[in-house]
């Protein structure tokens, strides 16, 4: 028997309310007077922040009466235009989620309190199979002002979905549902796979009690948000060079090459445990959040592992050979996220650390081919003087602070059909951003070589496992 994926609309598929869009298009079509409702802006701000409540839903319950005499065809035409605007407001990660359910063969249903004549065109535009919504009676091509059935809200919404499921032989106990509202809790409780999306405070508390997943479709899956902002946004004001002044002096060059929005892959050369800190300072200056790939040991560690997940990190288990991390990274990019990774995979050890020719793995090239996201090279220099691999902690000095340079290049030109050639192009672009000394052959001293190995290195590369949390080495 078929299963369904049931989506709410407001504050779920879109971040705010669809009502203002519907009202504007009705006014532009001459169907309504276009007079603004007193305090409408304040109501909308409250709704977008805290979600719906019984008091706010009463005008919606009575709105059908105002439609008496409206021409059905005129409303459908106006709502077709509204659907185009609303489709552009869909949360970045919603289309991928919808596509995943479609590919799995589930029936796609838009279940909303909004009037069915308003949302049907949007459902068609998004490729939904059906709509469960508040219906209006019509006669002679005009709406009568009466409801054709219940006002689809709260328990009545569950009843309407149950009726639809019975008529279409859909098994709710194996189906999926997504909503932001505590008043949709009966519906979420009725399906086998409920998800609270951008939940209001009451639903967030209930989701915690019921162990329901919580998602925000404007950020990658797993990213936590507090009071509507993700953790990186809250911590961004602290990510300033002055905060780490005892560690290093910083020089940032050409940061304008990082796009202010949209997907991009930041690739950098890996020299030190301090590299992620330098990249974090760089991205903070752009005002964006960034996702990164990290070793499974980081994600499996207590506390730090959860923090890595909440920040949007992607767990990599190298020994498995699985493509799952790449698929997660590609999903983040398709949602418009910024991703950073070190193509070298680990900090080079021994003589390889001093090799002028940078050698990388194919992950960045494959991601670029999968998504066509621009690959932005970043050249790091001097981070190893702050935190060499041989040290368990970074060096701190108020008088001897090494200079760390972070230089951003233009997008790398790639062919997308030859992973090896594209990887070489990526590494060459990173290398071109490094200072002249990086390109000179250098015979390292024993002391310099020792700095490139982990603490307690025995000389056997296979005998040492560096489990330092928070690194990508």
C-alpha positions in Angstrom: 0.0 0.0 0.0 1.3 3.5 -0.8 2.8 5.9 1.8 2.8 9.7 1.8 5.1 12.6 2.6 2.8 15.4 4.1 4.1 18.9 4.3 2.7 22.0 6.0 3.3 25.3 4.1 3.9 28.4 6.3 7.1 28.4 8.4 7.8 24.9 7.1 8.3 25.0 3.3 8.6 28.8 3.4 10.1 30.7 6.3 7.1 33.0 7.0 3.4 33.4 6.1 2.0 32.9 2.6 -1.0 35.1 3.5 0.7 38.4 2.6 1.6 37.1 -0.8 -2.0 35.9 -1.4 -3.4 39.2 -0.3 -1.2 41.2 -2.5 -1.9 39.2 -5.6 -5.7 39.4 -5.0 -5.4 43.1 -4.7 -3.3 43.4 -7.8 -5.9 41.4 -9.7 -8.6 43.8 -8.5 -10.4 41.1 -6.6 -10.0 42.9 -3.2 -9.7 46.5 -2.3 -6.1 46.1 -1.2 -6.7 48.0 2.0 -4.1 47.0 4.6 -5.3 45.3 7.8 -4.5 47.4 10.9 -1.4 46.0 12.7 -0.9 43.4 10.0 2.8 43.8 10.0 3.0 43.3 13.7 0.9 40.2 13.5 3.1 38.8 10.7 6.3 39.5 12.7 4.8 37.8 15.7 3.7 34.8 13.6 7.1 34.4 11.9 8.9 34.4 15.3 6.5 32.4 17.5 4.2 30.5 15.1 0.4 30.3 15.1 -2.0 30.4 18.0 -5.8 30.1 18.5 -6.3 33.9 18.6 -4.5 34.5 15.3 -6.3 31.7 13.5 -9.8 33.2 14.1 -9.6 35.8 11.2 -8.4 32.9 8.9 -11.4 30.8 10.0 -13.8 33.6 8.9 -11.9 34.7 5.8 -14.1 32.5 3.6 -17.0 34.9 4.1 -15.0 37.8 2.6 -14.7 35.7 -0.6 -18.4 35.8 -1.3 -18.9 36.9 -4.9 -15.3 36.4 -6.0 -15.0 35.0 -9.4 -13.4 31.5 -9.2 -11.5 31.8 -12.5 -10.1 35.3 -11.5 -8.9 33.9 -8.1 -7.2 30.9 -9.8 -5.4 33.2 -12.2 -4.2 35.5 -9.3 -3.1 32.5 -7.3 -1.1 31.2 -10.3 0.9 34.4 -10.1 1.2 34.0 -6.3 2.5 30.5 -6.8 5.4 31.7 -8.9 6.4 34.1 -6.1 6.0 31.6 -3.4 8.0 29.0 -5.3 10.9 31.4 -5.1 10.5 31.6 -1.3 10.8 27.8 -0.7 13.5 27.0 1.9 16.8 26.0 0.3 16.8 22.4 1.4 13.1 21.8 0.9 13.3 20.9 -2.9 15.9 18.2 -2.1 13.7 16.7 0.6 10.7 16.8 -1.7 12.7 15.1 -4.4 13.9 12.4 -2.1 10.3 11.4 -1.2 9.2 11.5 -4.8 12.1 9.2 -5.8 11.1 6.9 -3.0 7.7 6.6 -4.5 5.7 8.4 -1.8 2.6 10.5 -2.5 3.4 14.2 -2.0 0.7 16.1 -0.1 0.5 19.7 0.8 -1.6 19.9 4.0 -2.4 23.4 5.1 -5.0 25.6 6.8 -4.9 28.0 3.8 -7.8 28.0 1.4 -7.6 25.2 -1.2 -8.1 27.6 -4.1 -5.1 29.6 -2.9 -2.6 26.7 -2.5 -3.6 24.3 -5.3 -1.6 26.3 -8.0 1.5 26.2 -5.7 1.1 22.5 -5.1 1.0 21.9 -8.9 4.0 24.2 -9.3 6.1 22.2 -6.8 5.0 18.8 -8.2 2.8 17.7 -5.3 0.3 15.0 -6.0 -2.6 16.3 -3.9 -3.7 19.0 -1.4 -5.5 18.8 1.9 -6.7 22.3 2.8 -9.7 24.4 3.8 -12.3 24.2 0.9 -14.7 27.0 -0.2 -18.1 26.4 -1.7 -18.7 27.9 -5.1 -21.8 28.2 -7.3 -22.2 29.6 -10.8 -18.5 30.3 -11.1 -18.4 32.4 -7.9 -17.5 31.6 -4.3 -20.5 31.7 -1.9 -18.7 32.7 1.3 -19.4 29.3 2.9 -16.9 26.5 3.8 -17.1 23.2 2.0 -16.2 21.1 5.0 -14.3 21.9 8.2 -11.7 24.6 8.8 -8.5 22.5 8.4 -6.6 23.4 11.6 -5.5 21.4 14.7 -7.4 18.2 15.2 -9.5 19.0 12.2 -6.4 18.9 10.0 -5.6 15.4 11.2 -9.2 14.3 10.5 -8.9 15.8 7.0 -5.6 14.0 6.4 -7.1 10.7 7.7 -10.1 11.0 5.4 -7.8 11.7 2.4 -5.5 8.7 3.4 -8.6 6.4 3.6 -9.8 7.6 0.2 -6.4 7.0 -1.4 -5.4 3.8 0.5 -2.4 5.5 2.1 -0.9 4.0 5.2 -0.2 6.9 7.7 1.7 4.7 10.1 4.4 4.3 7.5 4.2 7.9 6.2 6.1 11.1 6.8 4.9 14.5 8.0 6.6 17.9 8.4 5.3 20.9 10.3 6.4 23.8 12.4 3.3 24.1 14.6 2.4 22.6 18.0 -1.2 22.6 16.7 -0.1 20.0 14.1 1.1 17.7 16.8 -1.9 15.4 16.3 -1.0 14.9 12.7 2.7 14.4 13.5 1.8 11.8 16.1 -0.4 9.9 13.6 2.4 9.2 11.1 5.3 6.8 11.5 8.0 9.4 10.7 7.2 12.9 12.1 9.6 15.8 11.8 9.4 19.2 13.5 10.5 21.8 11.1 11.5 25.2 12.4 9.3 24.4 15.4 7.5 26.9 17.6 8.5 26.8 21.3 5.7 24.4 22.2 6.4 22.0 19.4 10.1 22.1 20.1 9.4 21.0 23.7 7.1 18.3 22.6 9.6 17.0 20.0 12.2 16.7 22.7 9.7 14.7 24.9 8.7 12.4 21.9 12.2 12.2 20.5 11.0 13.6 17.2 13.7 14.8 14.8 14.0 18.6 14.4 15.1 20.2 11.1 15.5 23.6 9.7 15.1 23.6 5.9 17.2 26.8 5.5 20.4 25.0 6.6 22.0 21.6 6.1 20.5 18.7 7.9 21.7 18.4 11.5 22.6 22.1 12.0 21.2 23.3 15.3 19.5 26.7 15.7 18.9 28.7 18.8 16.3 31.5 18.7 16.2 31.3 15.0 20.0 31.6 14.4 22.5 28.8 14.0 25.4 28.5 16.3 28.0 29.9 13.9 25.9 33.1 13.6 25.9 33.5 17.4 29.7 32.9 17.7 30.7 35.0 14.6 31.2 38.2 16.6 33.8 36.4 18.6 35.7 35.2 15.6 38.1 38.1 15.3 41.9 38.2 15.1 42.0 40.2 18.3 40.6 37.2 20.2 43.6 35.0 19.2 46.1 37.9 19.4 48.4 35.9 21.8 48.8 33.2 19.1 49.5 35.0 15.8 49.3 38.1 13.6 47.0 37.7 10.7 47.1 38.9 7.1 44.0 38.3 5.0 44.2 38.9 1.2 41.5 39.1 -1.5 38.7 37.8 0.7 36.3 39.4 -1.9 36.8 36.2 -4.0 34.6 34.3 -1.6 31.0 34.7 -2.8 28.7 36.4 -0.3 25.9 33.9 -1.1 25.4 30.7 -2.9 27.4 27.5 -3.0 31.2 27.4 -3.1 33.9 24.9 -2.1 36.8 26.4 -0.2 39.9 24.3 -0.7 43.1 25.0 1.3 46.6 23.5 1.9 46.9 21.7 5.2 49.9 22.7 7.4 48.7 22.7 11.0 46.1 22.0 13.6 45.6 25.8 13.5 44.3 25.7 9.9 40.6 25.4 10.9 40.9 28.4 13.2 42.4 30.5 10.4 39.7 29.4 8.0 37.0 30.2 10.6 38.4 33.7 11.0 38.4 34.1 7.2 34.8 33.0 6.8 33.6 35.1 9.7 35.0 38.2 7.9 32.8 37.3 4.9 29.8 36.9 7.3 28.9 33.4 6.2 28.6 30.0 7.9 30.7 27.1 6.6 30.4 23.3 6.6 33.4 21.0 6.8 34.3 17.4 6.6 35.9 15.8 9.6 37.3 12.5 10.9 34.8 10.1 12.5 36.9 10.2 15.7 35.8 13.9 16.1 32.1 13.1 15.7 32.3 10.1 17.9 33.9 12.0 20.8 31.6 13.1 23.7 30.4 16.7 23.6 32.8 17.7 20.8 31.1 15.2 18.5 27.6 16.7 19.1 29.0 20.2 18.7 30.5 19.2 15.4 27.2 17.9 14.2 25.3 21.0 15.4 27.7 23.2 13.5 27.0 21.3 10.3 30.1 19.1 10.1 30.1 16.0 7.9 31.4 12.8 9.4 34.0 10.9 7.3 35.1 7.3 8.0 37.9 6.9 5.6 38.4 3.2 6.0 34.9 2.5 4.9 35.4 3.9 1.4 31.8 5.1 1.4 30.6 7.9 -0.8 28.1 9.0 1.9 30.1 12.0 3.1 30.4 13.2 -0.5 26.6 12.9 -1.0 26.0 14.9 2.2 28.5 17.5 1.1 26.8 17.7 -2.3 23.4 18.2 -0.6 24.8 21.1 1.4 26.2 22.7 -1.7 22.9 22.3 -3.6 21.2 24.0 -0.7 23.5 27.0 -1.3 26.0 26.3 1.5 29.7 27.1 1.8 31.9 24.0 2.2 35.6 23.9 3.2 38.0 21.0 2.9 41.7 20.2 2.6 42.3 18.1 -0.6 45.5 16.8 1.0 43.3 15.1 3.6 45.9 15.2 6.3 48.9 17.3 7.3 51.9 16.0 5.3 54.6 14.3 7.4 58.3 14.3 7.2 59.9 15.3 3.9 56.5 15.5 2.2 55.7 18.6 4.4 58.5 20.5 2.5 57.7 19.3 -1.0 56.9 22.3 -3.2 54.4 20.2 -5.2 51.1 19.9 -3.4 49.4 16.6 -3.9 45.7 16.2 -3.3 42.9 13.7 -3.2 39.9 13.8 -5.6 37.1 14.8 -3.2 36.9 18.5 -4.1 37.1 17.7 -7.8 34.3 15.1 -7.5 32.1 17.5 -5.6 32.7 20.2 -8.2 31.7 17.8 -10.9 28.6 16.7 -9.0 27.3 20.2 -8.2 29.3 22.7 -10.5 29.8 24.8 -7.4 32.8 27.1 -7.8 36.0 25.9 -6.2 37.8 28.8 -4.4 41.4 28.2 -3.5 42.9 29.4 -0.2 46.6 29.5 0.5 47.7 29.2 4.1 51.1 30.0 5.4 52.6 30.3 8.9 49.9 28.3 10.7 52.5 25.6 11.5 54.5 28.1 13.5 51.5 28.6 15.7 50.6 25.0 16.2 53.1 22.5 14.8 52.0 18.9 14.5 54.5 17.9 17.1 52.8 20.0 19.8 49.7 19.0 21.8 48.8 22.7 22.3 49.3 25.9 20.3 52.2 28.1 21.2 51.3 31.3 23.0 53.5 34.4 23.3 52.7 38.1 23.6 56.1 39.1 22.2 56.8 36.5 19.5 53.7 36.2 17.4 54.2 34.5 14.0 52.6 36.0 10.9 49.8 33.9 9.4 48.8 34.8 5.9 45.5 33.7 4.4 45.1 34.4 0.7 42.0 33.7 -1.4 42.2 33.1 -5.1 39.7 33.3 -7.9 37.6 30.2 -8.8 39.6 27.4 -10.4 38.8 26.6 -14.0 37.8 23.0 -14.2 36.7 20.6 -16.9 34.4 18.4 -14.7 35.2 15.3 -16.9 38.6 14.4 -15.6 38.9 14.1 -11.8 42.7 13.7 -11.8 43.2 16.7 -14.1 40.8 18.8 -12.0 42.5 17.8 -8.8 45.9 18.9 -10.2 44.4 22.2 -11.3 43.0 22.7 -7.8 46.3 22.0 -6.1 48.2 24.2 -8.6 45.8 27.1 -7.8 46.4 26.7 -4.1 50.1 26.5 -4.6 50.1 29.7 -6.7 48.8 31.6 -3.6 51.7 30.7 -1.4 54.8 32.8 -0.9 58.0 32.3 -2.9 59.7 30.3 -0.3 57.0 27.6 -0.6 58.2 26.9 -4.1 61.9 26.4 -3.4 63.3 23.0 -2.7 64.4 22.7 0.9 66.4 20.1 2.6 64.9 20.0 6.1 67.0 19.6 9.3 66.2 16.8 11.8 64.7 19.5 14.0 62.4 20.7 11.2 61.4 17.2 10.4 60.5 16.4 14.0 58.0 19.3 14.0 56.0 17.5 11.3 55.3 14.4 13.3 52.7 13.9 16.0 53.7 13.8 19.7 55.3 10.4 20.6 56.0 9.5 17.0 58.0 6.3 16.9 59.2 6.3 13.3 56.6 3.8 12.1 53.9 5.7 10.1 51.4 2.9 10.7 51.9 2.8 14.4 50.7 6.3 15.1 47.0 7.4 15.1 46.4 11.1 15.7 43.1 11.5 17.4 43.3 15.2 18.2 39.7 16.5 18.2 38.8 19.3 15.9 41.4 18.7 13.2 41.0 17.5 9.6 44.3 15.6 9.6 
